Amino acid sequence: MEKQKDKREFERVPTNYAANVRCGNGSTKVEIANMSLGGALFHSKKQFALGDMMTMTITGVYSDTAFQESVPGKIVTVYRREDKHSYGFQFATVLQSEQTPSLSAFLTHGSGRKQSFLRDPQYGEKNTRRG
């Protein structure tokens, strides 16, 4: 059986990183499994619906510099499980260094690496996942 070719425009980079998503009047902490310049895969105990519009805010440290960057987008894929749900989140526009300098640099320079260099400043340590 032939392996299906990945048709994504941008390479995914594993992150294992926490973020907040704001949907309507509420905010929920989520866990980002991977990101690209076009979107992210995240996990949450909260249920969201296909097509939900939201803003994802990521606070962290990249290249020894603290940052907080927000990206609007929508849910384009939903995987429901008993304990935790997974969501494909498509950014409203492709990330660019002018609007999201730290995330853009991480995703551009992190391509091909097998670990994340984003760091959660609350814990002062790198969040890495080898894959």
Protein Blocks (a to p, Z undefined) as FASTA:
>chain_A
ZZdddfbfbdcddfkpacdddehjbccddddfbdcfkbccdddfbdcdehiacddddddd
eehiacddddddddfbdcddfkbccdddddfbdcdfklmmmlmmmmmmmgoiabdfbdcf
klopacdddZZ
